[in-house]
Amino acid sequence: MSACCYIKTVVFFTVAISLSACVSQAPVESESVIDPLPEAFSEFRSELKNVEEALRQFPAYSSEAERVAGYRHLSRAIVKTIQAEILQDADFPYFRVLDFWIREGGDNPDQHYAFSPIRGGEDYRVWGQLGSAKRMELQLYAGEPWDGTGRSAGYLPFEDIEFDADGNFEIFLGLNPQQNGGLYNPEDTTTIFARHIYDEWSEETTGHIHIDRIGHEGDRLSVSSANNLANRFRAAVSTLKKTVVGWPYFVQKRYTNNFSVNTISPLMDSYAVGGVRGRWMGGGYFNISPGKVLVIKTWPTTADYQAIQLTDLWFASMEYGNRVTSLNTTQSVLSSDGAYYFVISQQDPGHANWLDTGDLNRGTILMRYDGVQAKINADLYPTAELINLSQLSEYIPGLKRVTEAERGRVRAERRRHLQIRTGR
């Protein structure tokens, strides 16, 4: 070896040994510090496996179409859970939207739902625009009242919200909200829930809503706490189970085990049982064989908004942008006897007020009446009757026939409205 090569080799190994020594002497995190994230994520992963297995045990997991709907329900629950429990922040709030991608809990196609976690007793500003919506409202939740583990902590109806000439609004939440347009925010509040409600699916500007925590708009967000994120994963475990298993169980308990098939329950004033003021509801579940149609007959009432919709047995709204699975009275044809007749079936019956079940022959029926100004008398309650498709023209007075071209126009209008409403 030449002297030059020898010197280069010695220098190389000297540098390598020095670097090795530096690495071995680098500070190492104490073994007593336990990283909580792997264990928390493992709990989330285990719960995902548990709920996936539980999903297949429900009666709703039957036909191919229902099995597909079940796994879509699971997929949406994962996305919703990650958004709600892991990504959202009560100190730096943004509204999470429940729309045609994240549908659950009997979600109403006429409504734009927005949720955000908030801190009870703190001050927030909610602002936005009504747009083409017929109504909007705010509700505060403490815990999860839909799961029986919380309560409705506050409600601001459409009639009590102040709008300017352009439909803009500004609402303050807190322990001492302003007198005009304010909403008391109790110490135990956990969530704010906002609804825009549309009776016309037009191309008009559909409105928007936003939220800020007052006094913290310019604060710097830090997300580096491992314990904080681990706790969020653990909260997600509970939410995932309640979402995936809770809704099909609710359908069993509330509908399939409680009512006769192909019937509609009497209307209920939801305010009388802890719901919102002026909202009445009815419902049932259907099972329709080929060649049959279920006809729902209902009447105009004092309600400011009145609608019917279908869900699958996982309690998710059926596809409503590229099919018509919901109708409100603004969108519906009134028959010559002064009643609305809605026809539920897989096959197009030719009637204007058709609710299309697609590949499903089973599901639930939800009926909503908002802004009710006076008691709805029993003679105005909806009724249901299963008949042969061939009997329909005799059953509905002045039945209005609709062509496939007209069906296509309505579907295109619905899809366009949803693209504008959701910005997608």
LOGUKE-88321 format. One record per residue: residue in three letters; z, y negated, x of N, C-alpha, C in turn. Coordinates in steps of 0.1 Angstrom, whole numbers, padded with zeros to 4 digits, always signed. Layout:
N
ALAZYXZYXZYX ...
This chain:
424
MET+0000+0012+0009+0000+0000+0000+0000-0012+0009 SER-0008-0022+0006-0009-0034+0014+0003-0043+0011 ALA+0006-0052+0020+0018-0060+0018+0017-0069+0006 CYS+0004-0073+0003+0002-0081-0009+0005-0074-0022 CYS+0000-0061-0022+0003-0053-0034+0018-0050-0036 TYR+0024-0047-0024+0038-0044-0024+0046-0055-0030 ILE+0043-0067-0025+0050-0079-0030+0048-0081-0045 LYS+0036-0079-0050+0033-0081-0064+0041-0071-0073 THR+0042-0058-0067+0049-0048-0075+0063-0051-0076 VAL+0069-0055-0065+0083-0059-0064+0086-0070-0074 VAL+0077-0080-0074+0079-0092-0083+0079-0087-0098 PHE+0069-0078-0101+0067-0073-0115+0080-0066-0120 PHE+0085-0057-0112+0097-0049-0116+0109-0058-0116 THR+0110-0068-0107+0121-0077-0108+0121-0085-0121 VAL+0110-0090-0125+0109-0098-0137+0112-0089-0149 ALA+0107-0076-0149+0109-0067-0160+0124-0064-0162 ILE+0130-0061-0150+0145-0058-0151+0153-0070-0156 SER+0148-0082-0152+0155-0095-0156+0154-0096-0171 LEU+0141-0094-0176+0139-0095-0191+0147-0085-0198 SER+0148-0073-0193+0156-0062-0200+0170-0066-0200 ALA+0175-0072-0190+0189-0076-0190+0192-0087-0200 CYS+0182-0096-0201+0183-0107-0211+0184-0101-0225 VAL+0175-0091-0228+0175-0085-0241+0188-0078-0244 SER+0193-0071-0234+0205-0063-0236+0217-0072-0238 GLN+0216-0084-0232+0227-0094-0234+0226-0103-0245 ALA+0215-0102-0253+0213-0111-0264+0223-0108-0275 PRO+0228-0118-0282+0238-0117-0292+0234-0107-0303 VAL+0242-0098-0307+0239-0088-0317+0249-0090-0329 GLU+0243-0090-0341+0252-0092-0353+0262-0082-0353 SER+0274-0086-0356+0286-0076-0357+0283-0065-0366 GLU+0286-0052-0362+0284-0041-0371+0293-0042-0384 SER+0303-0050-0384+0311-0051-0395+0305-0059-0407 VAL+0294-0067-0403+0286-0074-0414+0277-0065-0421 ILE+0279-0063-0434+0271-0053-0441+0260-0061-0449 ASP+0248-0057-0448+0237-0063-0455+0237-0057-0469 PRO+0239-0066-0479+0240-0061-0493+0227-0058-0500 LEU+0216-0063-0494+0203-0062-0500+0197-0048-0502 PRO+0197-0040-0492+0192-0026-0494+0198-0019-0505 GLU+0212-0019-0506+0219-0012-0516+0216-0018-0530 ALA+0215-0031-0531+0212-0038-0544+0198-0034-0549 PHE+0189-0034-0540+0175-0031-0543+0174-0016-0547 SER+0182-0008-0540+0182+0007-0543+0187+0009-0558 GLU+0197+0001-0562+0202+0002-0576+0191-0002-0586 PHE+0183-0012-0582+0172-0016-0591+0162-0005-0592 ARG+0159+0000-0580+0148+0011-0580+0153+0023-0588 SER+0166+0027-0587+0171+0038-0594+0171+0036-0609 GLU+0174+0023-0613+0174+0020-0628+0159+0021-0633 LEU+0150+0017-0625+0136+0017-0629+0132+0032-0632 LYS+0136+0041-0624+0134+0055-0626+0141+0060-0639 ASN+0153+0055-0641+0161+0060-0653+0154+0055-0666 VAL+0150+0042-0666+0144+0037-0679+0130+0043-0681 GLU+0123+0046-0670+0110+0052-0672+0112+0066-0678 GLU+0122+0074-0674+0125+0087-0680+0130+0085-0695 ALA+0138+0075-0697+0143+0073-0711+0132+0069-0720 LEU+0123+0061-0716+0111+0057-0724+0104+0069-0730 ARG+0103+0079-0723+0095+0091-0728+0103+0099-0738 GLN+0115+0096-0741+0123+0103-0750+0123+0097-0764 PHE+0117+0085-0765+0117+0078-0779+0106+0084-0787 PRO+0108+0085-0801+0098+0089-0810+0085+0081-0809 ALA+0086+0069-0804+0074+0060-0802+0065+0065-0792 TYR+0070+0074-0783+0061+0080-0772+0055+0092-0778 SER+0044+0090-0786+0038+0101-0793+0023+0102-0790 SER+0015+0095-0797+0000+0096-0795-0003+0089-0782 GLU-0016+0092-0778-0020+0086-0765-0019+0070-0766 ALA-0023+0064-0777-0022+0050-0778-0008+0045-0777 GLU+0002+0052-0783+0016+0049-0782+0021+0051-0768 ARG+0017+0061-0761+0022+0063-0748+0017+0052-0738 VAL+0004+0048-0740-0001+0037-0732+0007+0024-0735 ALA+0010+0022-0748+0017+0010-0752+0031+0011-0746 GLY+0037+0023-0745+0050+0024-0739+0050+0020-0724 TYR+0041+0025-0717+0040+0021-0702+0036+0007-0700 ARG+0029+0001-0709+0026-0013-0708+0039-0021-0711 HIS+0047-0016-0721+0060-0022-0723+0069-0021-0711 LEU+0069-0010-0704+0077-0009-0691+0072-0019-0681 SER+0059-0020-0679+0053-0029-0669+0056-0043-0672 ARG+0055-0047-0685+0059-0061-0688+0074-0064-0686 ALA+0082-0054-0689+0096-0055-0687+0100-0058-0672 ILE+0093-0051-0663+0095-0053-0649+0092-0067-0645 VAL+0080-0072-0649+0076-0086-0646+0086-0096-0652 LYS+0089-0094-0665+0099-0103-0671+0112-0103-0664 THR+0117-0092-0660+0130-0090-0654+0131-0097-0640 ILE+0120-0095-0633+0119-0102-0619+0119-0117-0621 GLN+0111-0122-0631+0111-0136-0633+0124-0142-0637 ALA+0130-0135-0647+0142-0141-0653+0155-0140-0645 GLU+0156-0128-0638+0169-0126-0631+0168-0129-0616 ILE+0156-0127-0610+0155-0129-0595+0149-0142-0591 LEU+0139-0147-0598+0132-0159-0594+0137-0172-0600 GLN+0141-0172-0613+0146-0184-0619+0159-0189-0614 ASP+0162-0202-0615+0174-0208-0610+0179-0218-0620 ALA+0192-0217-0624+0197-0227-0633+0199-0241-0627 ASP+0200-0242-0614+0202-0255-0608+0189-0262-0606 PHE+0178-0254-0604+0165-0260-0602+0155-0253-0613 PRO+0157-0257-0625+0151-0249-0636+0136-0252-0638 TYR+0128-0242-0641+0115-0243-0647+0115-0233-0659 PHE+0107-0237-0669+0106-0228-0680+0097-0216-0677 ARG+0102-0204-0681+0095-0191-0680+0088-0189-0694 VAL+0076-0186-0694+0068-0184-0706+0067-0170-0710 LEU+0070-0167-0723+0067-0154-0729+0054-0155-0737 ASP+0043-0149-0732+0030-0150-0738+0023-0137-0740 PHE+0010-0137-0740+0003-0124-0743+0004-0114-0731 TRP+0009-0118-0720+0011-0109-0709+0025-0104-0709 ILE+0035-0112-0712+0049-0108-0713+0053-0109-0727 ARG+0050-0098-0735+0053-0098-0750+0064-0088-0752 GLU+0074-0092-0760+0086-0084-0763+0093-0089-0775 GLY+0102-0081-0780+0112-0085-0790+0106-0091-0803 GLY+0094-0085-0807+0088-0090-0819+0083-0104-0818 ASP+0078-0108-0806+0073-0121-0803+0062-0125-0813 ASN+0062-0137-0817+0053-0143-0828+0041-0149-0821 PRO+0029-0144-0824+0017-0149-0818+0015-0164-0821 ASP+0021-0169-0831+0019-0183-0834+0028-0192-0826 GLN+0037-0186-0818+0047-0194-0810+0044-0194-0795 HIS+0047-0205-0789+0047-0206-0775+0062-0206-0771 TYR+0067-0195-0765+0081-0194-0761+0083-0198-0747 ALA+0094-0206-0744+0097-0210-0731+0113-0208-0729 PHE+0116-0202-0718+0131-0199-0715+0134-0205-0701 SER+0147-0209-0700+0152-0212-0687+0167-0210-0686 PRO+0172-0205-0675+0187-0204-0674+0192-0218-0671 ILE+0203-0221-0677+0210-0234-0674+0225-0231-0673 ARG+0232-0241-0668+0247-0240-0666+0254-0247-0678 GLY+0263-0240-0684+0270-0245-0695+0278-0258-0691 GLY+0278-0268-0699+0286-0280-0696+0278-0290-0687 GLU+0267-0286-0681+0260-0295-0672+0249-0303-0680 ASP+0244-0314-0674+0235-0323-0680+0220-0319-0676 TYR+0212-0318-0686+0198-0315-0684+0189-0324-0693 ARG+0177-0326-0689+0167-0334-0697+0155-0325-0700 VAL+0152-0323-0712+0141-0316-0717+0130-0325-0722 TRP+0118-0324-0718+0108-0334-0721+0094-0328-0723 GLY+0086-0334-0730+0072-0329-0731+0065-0335-0743 GLN+0056-0327-0749+0048-0332-0760+0046-0321-0770 LEU+0045-0325-0783+0043-0316-0794+0029-0311-0794 GLY+0019-0319-0791+0005-0315-0792+0001-0311-0806 SER-0007-0300-0807-0012-0296-0820-0002-0286-0827 ALA+0010-0284-0821+0019-0275-0828+0024-0282-0841 LYS+0027-0273-0851+0032-0278-0864+0046-0281-0863 ARG+0054-0273-0855+0068-0275-0853+0072-0271-0839 MET+0084-0276-0835+0090-0271-0823+0105-0272-0825 GLU+0113-0264-0817+0127-0264-0818+0133-0259-0805 LEU+0146-0262-0803+0154-0258-0792+0166-0250-0796 GLN+0169-0240-0788+0181-0232-0791+0188-0228-0778 LEU+0202-0229-0778+0210-0225-0767+0216-0211-0769 TYR+0216-0203-0759+0223-0190-0760+0234-0189-0750 ALA+0245-0183-0754+0256-0179-0745+0255-0164-0745 GLY+0252-0159-0733+0250-0144-0732+0237-0140-0739 GLU+0237-0128-0745+0225-0122-0750+0227-0118-0765 PRO+0226-0128-0774+0229-0124-0788+0220-0114-0794 TRP+0208-0113-0789+0199-0102-0794+0203-0088-0790 ASP+0212-0088-0780+0218-0075-0776+0232-0073-0781 GLY+0237-0082-0789+0250-0081-0795+0261-0085-0785 THR+0257-0091-0774+0267-0095-0763+0267-0110-0761 GLY+0265-0118-0771+0265-0132-0769+0265-0139-0783 ARG+0261-0152-0783+0261-0160-0795+0250-0171-0794 SER+0246-0176-0805+0238-0188-0805+0248-0200-0803 ALA+0246-0207-0792+0255-0218-0787+0251-0232-0792 GLY+0239-0233-0797+0234-0246-0802+0220-0245-0807 TYR+0216-0254-0816+0203-0254-0822+0199-0268-0826 LEU+0186-0271-0822+0181-0284-0826+0168-0282-0833 PRO+0168-0283-0847+0155-0280-0854+0145-0291-0853 PHE+0133-0288-0857+0122-0297-0856+0125-0310-0864 GLU+0132-0309-0875+0135-0321-0883+0144-0331-0876 ASP+0151-0326-0866+0161-0335-0859+0156-0340-0845 ILE+0144-0337-0842+0138-0341-0829+0130-0354-0831 GLU+0132-0363-0822+0125-0376-0824+0112-0376-0815 PHE+0100-0379-0821+0088-0379-0814+0082-0394-0814 ASP+0075-0398-0804+0069-0411-0805+0055-0409-0811 ALA+0047-0420-0812+0035-0419-0819+0025-0409-0813 ASP+0027-0406-0800+0018-0397-0793+0023-0382-0793 GLY+0035-0380-0799+0041-0367-0800+0050-0364-0788 ASN+0053-0374-0779+0061-0372-0768+0076-0371-0773 PHE+0084-0363-0766+0098-0362-0769+0107-0361-0756 GLU+0119-0365-0757+0129-0364-0746+0142-0361-0752 ILE+0148-0349-0748+0161-0344-0754+0170-0342-0742 PHE+0183-0347-0744+0193-0346-0734+0203-0335-0738 LEU+0207-0327-0729+0217-0316-0731+0229-0320-0722 GLY+0241-0317-0727+0253-0320-0720+0265-0319-0729 LEU+0277-0322-0723+0289-0322-0730+0290-0335-0739 ASN+0283-0345-0734+0283-0358-0741+0268-0363-0742 PRO+0260-0356-0750+0246-0360-0751+0244-0373-0758 GLN+0233-0379-0756+0231-0392-0763+0230-0389-0778 GLN+0233-0399-0786+0233-0397-0800+0219-0393-0806 ASN+0209-0400-0800+0195-0398-0805+0188-0386-0798 GLY+0186-0375-0805+0179-0364-0798+0187-0356-0789 GLY+0200-0357-0789+0208-0349-0780+0213-0336-0785 LEU+0216-0327-0776+0221-0314-0780+0233-0310-0771 TYR+0244-0307-0778+0257-0304-0771+0255-0291-0763 ASN+0259-0291-0750+0257-0279-0742+0271-0273-0739 PRO+0276-0263-0746+0289-0258-0744+0291-0252-0730 GLU+0303-0250-0726+0306-0245-0713+0301-0231-0710 ASP+0299-0223-0721+0295-0209-0719+0280-0207-0721 THR+0272-0217-0722+0258-0216-0724+0252-0210-0711 THR+0242-0201-0713+0235-0195-0702+0220-0197-0702 THR+0214-0200-0714+0200-0200-0715+0196-0211-0725 ILE+0185-0217-0722+0178-0226-0733+0165-0219-0736 PHE+0162-0220-0749+0150-0213-0755+0143-0223-0763 ALA+0130-0225-0760+0122-0235-0768+0110-0228-0774 ARG+0107-0233-0786+0095-0228-0793+0086-0239-0798 HIS+0073-0238-0795+0063-0246-0801+0056-0236-0811 ILE+0054-0240-0824+0050-0232-0834+0036-0237-0840 TYR+0026-0229-0839+0012-0233-0843+0008-0226-0856 ASP+0003-0234-0866-0003-0228-0878-0018-0229-0877 GLU-0024-0238-0869-0038-0238-0866-0041-0235-0852 TRP-0050-0225-0850-0054-0222-0836-0067-0229-0833 SER-0065-0241-0829-0077-0250-0827-0079-0253-0812 GLU-0088-0261-0808-0091-0265-0794-0084-0278-0791 GLU-0075-0283-0800-0068-0295-0797-0058-0292-0786 THR-0053-0303-0779-0043-0302-0769-0030-0296-0775 THR-0025-0285-0769-0015-0277-0775+0000-0281-0771 GLY+0001-0291-0763+0015-0296-0760+0021-0289-0748 HIS+0033-0294-0744+0039-0288-0732+0054-0291-0732 ILE+0062-0285-0724+0076-0287-0723+0081-0284-0709 HIS+0091-0292-0705+0096-0291-0691+0111-0294-0691 ILE+0118-0291-0680+0132-0293-0680+0136-0297-0665 ASP+0146-0306-0664+0152-0310-0652+0167-0310-0653 ARG+0174-0307-0642+0189-0309-0642+0191-0323-0637 ILE+0197-0331-0646+0199-0345-0643+0208-0347-0630 GLY+0202-0356-0622+0209-0359-0609+0206-0350-0598 HIS+0198-0340-0600+0195-0330-0589+0180-0329-0587 GLU+0172-0338-0592+0158-0337-0592+0153-0337-0577 GLY+0160-0343-0568+0155-0344-0554+0163-0335-0545 ASP+0172-0327-0550+0180-0319-0541+0171-0308-0534 ARG+0176-0303-0523+0169-0293-0515+0174-0279-0519 LEU+0165-0271-0522+0168-0257-0526+0170-0248-0514 SER+0181-0241-0514+0183-0231-0503+0183-0217-0510 VAL+0176-0207-0504+0175-0194-0510+0179-0183-0500 SER+0187-0187-0490+0189-0178-0478+0202-0169-0480 SER+0209-0170-0491+0221-0162-0492+0218-0148-0497 ALA+0221-0138-0488+0219-0124-0491+0227-0119-0503 ASN+0239-0124-0503+0248-0120-0514+0243-0125-0528 ASN+0238-0137-0528+0232-0143-0540+0221-0135-0545 LEU+0211-0131-0536+0200-0123-0540+0204-0109-0544 ALA+0213-0104-0537+0218-0090-0541+0224-0090-0555 ASN+0232-0101-0558+0237-0102-0572+0226-0103-0582 ARG+0215-0110-0579+0204-0112-0588+0198-0098-0591 PHE+0196-0090-0580+0191-0077-0582+0200-0068-0591 ARG+0213-0070-0590+0222-0062-0598+0221-0067-0613 ALA+0219-0080-0615+0218-0085-0628+0204-0080-0634 ALA+0195-0079-0626+0182-0073-0630+0183-0059-0635 VAL+0192-0051-0629+0194-0038-0634+0197-0037-0648 SER+0207-0046-0652+0211-0046-0666+0200-0051-0675 THR+0193-0062-0671+0182-0067-0680+0171-0057-0682 LEU+0167-0050-0671+0157-0040-0672+0160-0030-0682 LYS+0172-0025-0682+0176-0014-0691+0176-0020-0706 LYS+0182-0032-0708+0182-0037-0721+0168-0040-0727 THR+0159-0044-0718+0145-0047-0723+0138-0034-0726 VAL+0137-0024-0716+0129-0012-0718+0135-0003-0729 VAL+0148-0001-0729+0154+0008-0739+0158+0001-0751 GLY+0162-0011-0750+0168-0018-0761+0159-0021-0773 TRP+0146-0025-0770+0137-0028-0780+0133-0016-0789 PRO+0128-0005-0783+0125+0006-0791+0137+0012-0799 TYR+0149+0011-0793+0161+0015-0800+0163+0006-0812 PHE+0161-0007-0810+0163-0017-0821+0153-0014-0833 VAL+0141-0010-0829+0131-0007-0840+0136+0005-0848 GLN+0141+0015-0841+0146+0027-0848+0158+0023-0857 LYS+0167+0016-0851+0179+0012-0859+0176+0003-0870 ARG+0168-0007-0868+0166-0018-0878+0155-0015-0888 TYR+0145-0007-0883+0133-0005-0892+0131+0010-0896 THR+0128+0019-0887+0124+0032-0891+0135+0040-0897 ASN+0148+0038-0893+0159+0045-0899+0165+0038-0910 ASN+0161+0026-0913+0168+0017-0923+0159+0015-0935 PHE+0146+0016-0935+0138+0014-0946+0128+0025-0948 SER+0123+0026-0960+0113+0036-0964+0100+0031-0957 VAL+0092+0041-0953+0079+0037-0946+0070+0030-0956 ASN+0062+0021-0951+0052+0013-0959+0059+0005-0970 THR+0070-0001-0968+0077-0010-0977+0081-0022-0969 ILE+0084-0033-0977+0089-0045-0971+0103-0048-0976 SER+0112-0052-0967+0126-0055-0971+0127-0068-0979 PRO+0137-0070-0986+0139-0083-0993+0141-0094-0982 LEU+0137-0106-0985+0138-0117-0975+0153-0120-0973 MET+0156-0124-0960+0170-0127-0956+0170-0141-0951 ASP+0180-0148-0955+0183-0161-0949+0190-0159-0936 SER+0183-0161-0925+0189-0158-0912+0201-0167-0908 TYR+0201-0179-0914+0212-0188-0911+0225-0183-0917 ALA+0224-0175-0928+0236-0169-0934+0243-0159-0925 VAL+0235-0153-0915+0241-0143-0907+0241-0148-0892 GLY+0241-0161-0890+0242-0166-0876+0229-0170-0870 GLY+0218-0170-0877+0205-0174-0872+0203-0189-0873 VAL+0191-0193-0873+0188-0208-0873+0186-0212-0887 ARG+0189-0225-0890+0188-0231-0903+0174-0232-0908 GLY+0172-0228-0920+0159-0229-0926+0149-0217-0923 ARG+0154-0207-0916+0145-0195-0913+0149-0183-0921 TRP+0139-0179-0929+0141-0166-0937+0131-0156-0931 MET+0135-0143-0932+0127-0133-0926+0127-0120-0934 GLY+0117-0112-0933+0116-0099-0939+0108-0090-0930 GLY+0108-0077-0934+0100-0068-0925+0100-0054-0930 GLY+0094-0045-0922+0093-0031-0925+0085-0024-0914 TYR+0082-0011-0917+0074-0004-0907+0063+0003-0915 PHE+0052+0006-0908+0041+0012-0915+0036+0025-0908 ASN+0030+0034-0915+0024+0046-0910+0012+0048-0919 ILE+0000+0045-0914-0012+0045-0923-0022+0055-0918 SER-0025+0065-0926-0035+0075-0922-0049+0070-0925 PRO-0059+0076-0919-0073+0072-0921-0077+0072-0936 GLY-0085+0062-0940-0089+0061-0954-0079+0054-0963 LYS-0067+0050-0958-0057+0043-0965-0056+0029-0959 VAL-0050+0020-0968-0047+0006-0963-0034+0003-0969 LEU-0026-0005-0962-0013-0010-0968-0015-0025-0972 VAL-0013-0028-0984-0015-0042-0989-0002-0049-0991 ILE+0000-0060-0984+0012-0068-0985+0008-0080-0994 LYS+0016-0082-1005+0014-0093-1014+0025-0102-1013 THR+0022-0115-1011+0033-0125-1010+0028-0138-1016 TRP+0037-0147-1018+0035-0160-1025+0038-0172-1017 PRO+0032-0183-1020+0036-0196-1014+0050-0199-1018 THR+0058-0205-1008+0072-0208-1011+0074-0223-1006 THR+0087-0227-1005+0090-0240-1000+0090-0241-0985 ALA+0087-0230-0978+0087-0229-0964+0076-0238-0958 ASP+0079-0245-0947+0069-0254-0940+0059-0245-0933 TYR+0063-0233-0929+0055-0224-0921+0058-0210-0927 GLN+0047-0202-0929+0049-0189-0935+0039-0179-0928 ALA+0043-0168-0923+0034-0159-0915+0037-0145-0916 ILE+0028-0136-0912+0030-0122-0911+0024-0117-0898 GLN+0030-0107-0892+0024-0102-0879+0028-0087-0878 LEU+0021-0080-0868+0023-0066-0866+0028-0065-0851 THR+0037-0055-0849+0041-0051-0836+0039-0036-0834 ASP+0039-0031-0822+0040-0017-0820+0054-0012-0821 LEU+0057+0001-0819+0070+0006-0820+0079+0003-0808 TRP+0073-0003-0798+0081-0008-0787+0086-0023-0789 PHE+0082-0028-0801+0085-0041-0806+0078-0052-0798 ALA+0066-0049-0794+0058-0059-0787+0047-0063-0797 SER+0043-0076-0798+0032-0080-0806+0020-0072-0803 MET+0012-0068-0813-0001-0062-0810-0010-0072-0805 GLU-0021-0068-0798-0031-0077-0792-0035-0087-0803 TYR-0034-0100-0800-0036-0110-0810-0047-0120-0806 GLY-0052-0119-0794-0063-0129-0790-0077-0123-0793 ASN-0079-0110-0790-0092-0104-0792-0092-0095-0805 ARG-0081-0095-0812-0080-0089-0825-0072-0098-0834 VAL-0072-0096-0847-0064-0104-0856-0053-0095-0861 THR-0041-0097-0855-0029-0089-0859-0018-0098-0864 SER-0021-0111-0866-0012-0120-0872-0019-0130-0880 LEU-0013-0135-0891-0019-0146-0898-0008-0154-0904 ASN-0010-0167-0905-0001-0176-0913-0009-0181-0925 THR-0002-0187-0934-0009-0191-0946-0019-0202-0944 THR-0019-0210-0934-0029-0219-0931-0042-0212-0927 GLN-0041-0201-0921-0053-0193-0917-0058-0183-0927 SER-0051-0182-0938-0053-0171-0948-0060-0176-0961 VAL-0066-0167-0967-0073-0170-0980-0063-0167-0992 LEU-0062-0176-1001-0054-0175-1013-0062-0169-1024 SER-0057-0159-1030-0065-0152-1041-0064-0160-1054 SER-0072-0156-1063-0073-0163-1076-0061-0163-1084 ASP-0052-0153-1082-0039-0153-1089-0028-0161-1083 GLY-0031-0168-1072-0022-0177-1065-0013-0169-1055 ALA-0017-0157-1051-0009-0149-1041-0018-0147-1029 TYR-0011-0144-1018-0018-0140-1006-0017-0124-1005 TYR-0029-0118-1002-0029-0104-1000-0033-0101-0985 PHE-0025-0094-0978-0028-0091-0964-0030-0075-0964 VAL-0041-0071-0957-0045-0057-0957-0043-0052-0943 ILE-0035-0042-0941-0032-0036-0928-0039-0023-0927 SER-0047-0021-0917-0055-0009-0915-0062-0009-0902 GLN-0066+0004-0898-0074+0005-0886-0089+0001-0889 GLN-0094+0005-0900-0108+0003-0904-0109-0011-0911 ASP-0119-0018-0908-0121-0031-0914-0123-0030-0929 PRO-0115-0036-0938-0116-0034-0952-0125-0044-0958 GLY-0130-0053-0951-0139-0064-0956-0132-0076-0962 HIS-0119-0075-0964-0111-0086-0969-0108-0096-0958 ALA-0108-0109-0962-0106-0120-0952-0092-0118-0945 ASN-0082-0115-0952-0068-0114-0946-0065-0100-0941 TRP-0073-0096-0931-0072-0082-0925-0063-0083-0912 LEU-0053-0074-0912-0045-0073-0899-0049-0059-0893 ASP-0055-0060-0881-0062-0049-0874-0052-0042-0865 THR-0049-0029-0869-0040-0021-0861-0046-0015-0849 GLY-0059-0016-0847-0065-0011-0835-0064+0004-0834 ASP-0059+0009-0823-0058+0024-0821-0045+0029-0826 LEU-0036+0021-0831-0023+0025-0836-0023+0027-0851 ASN-0017+0037-0856-0015+0038-0870-0001+0036-0874 ARG+0008+0034-0864+0022+0031-0867+0027+0018-0861 GLY+0036+0011-0867+0041-0001-0861+0051-0008-0871 THR+0055-0020-0868+0063-0028-0876+0056-0040-0882 ILE+0062-0045-0893+0056-0057-0900+0067-0067-0900 LEU+0064-0079-0895+0074-0090-0895+0069-0102-0903 MET+0077-0107-0912+0074-0119-0920+0084-0130-0917 ARG+0078-0142-0915+0086-0153-0911+0084-0165-0921 TYR+0095-0172-0924+0094-0184-0932+0103-0194-0926 ASP+0097-0205-0920+0104-0215-0913+0104-0228-0921 GLY+0114-0236-0919+0115-0249-0926+0117-0247-0941 VAL+0124-0237-0945+0127-0234-0959+0136-0245-0964 GLN+0132-0252-0975+0140-0263-0980+0149-0260-0992 ALA+0146-0248-0998+0154-0244-1009+0154-0229-1010 LYS+0163-0223-1017+0164-0208-1018+0151-0202-1023 ILE+0147-0191-1016+0135-0184-1021+0139-0174-1031 ASN+0134-0176-1043+0138-0166-1054+0132-0153-1052 ALA+0139-0143-1057+0135-0129-1055+0121-0126-1060 ASP+0116-0133-1071+0103-0130-1076+0092-0135-1067 LEU+0095-0142-1056+0086-0146-1046+0086-0138-1033 TYR+0095-0128-1033+0096-0119-1021+0083-0111-1020 PRO+0079-0107-1008+0067-0099-1005+0069-0085-1010 THR+0058-0078-1014+0058-0064-1017+0047-0057-1010 ALA+0048-0044-1009+0039-0036-1001+0035-0024-1010 GLU+0022-0020-1009+0017-0008-1016+0006-0002-1007 LEU+0007+0012-1005-0003+0019-0998-0013+0024-1008 ILE-0026+0021-1006-0036+0025-1015-0048+0031-1007 ASN-0057+0037-1014-0070+0041-1008-0079+0029-1005 LEU-0086+0029-0994-0095+0018-0991-0105+0016-1002 SER-0109+0026-1009-0119+0025-1020-0114+0017-1032 GLN-0100+0016-1033-0094+0009-1044-0092-0006-1042 LEU-0095-0011-1030-0092-0024-1026-0098-0035-1035 SER-0111-0034-1038-0117-0044-1046-0111-0045-1060 GLU-0105-0034-1065-0099-0034-1078-0085-0040-1077 TYR-0079-0039-1066-0065-0043-1064-0063-0058-1061 ILE-0073-0064-1053-0072-0078-1050-0081-0087-1059 PRO-0075-0096-1066-0083-0105-1075-0093-0113-1067 GLY-0105-0113-1071-0115-0121-1064-0117-0118-1049 LEU-0116-0106-1045-0117-0102-1031-0128-0109-1024 LYS-0125-0115-1013-0135-0123-1005-0140-0114-0994 ARG-0153-0110-0994-0158-0101-0983-0162-0110-0971 VAL-0159-0104-0959-0161-0111-0947-0171-0102-0938 THR-0181-0108-0932-0190-0101-0923-0185-0099-0909 GLU-0191-0090-0901-0186-0088-0888-0189-0101-0879 ALA-0199-0108-0883-0202-0121-0875-0191-0131-0877 GLU-0186-0131-0890-0175-0140-0892-0162-0135-0885 ARG-0160-0122-0885-0149-0117-0877-0150-0121-0863 GLY-0161-0120-0857-0163-0123-0843-0160-0138-0840 ARG-0165-0147-0850-0162-0161-0848-0147-0164-0848 VAL-0139-0157-0857-0125-0159-0857-0118-0155-0845 ARG-0123-0143-0840-0117-0138-0827-0120-0147-0815 ALA-0132-0152-0815-0135-0162-0804-0127-0174-0805 GLU-0124-0179-0817-0116-0191-0819-0102-0189-0814 ARG-0097-0177-0818-0083-0173-0814-0082-0173-0798 ARG-0091-0166-0792-0091-0164-0778-0092-0178-0771 ARG-0100-0187-0776-0102-0200-0770-0089-0208-0771 HIS-0082-0207-0783-0070-0214-0785-0059-0209-0775 LEU-0058-0196-0773-0048-0191-0764-0051-0195-0750 GLN-0064-0195-0746-0067-0200-0732-0062-0214-0730 ILE-0064-0223-0740-0059-0237-0739-0044-0237-0739 ARG-0038-0229-0748-0023-0230-0750-0016-0225-0737 THR-0021-0215-0731-0015-0209-0719-0020-0214-0706 GLY-0031-0222-0706-0037-0226-0694-0044-0215-0686 ARG-0049-0205-0693-0054-0193-0685-0069-0190-0690 
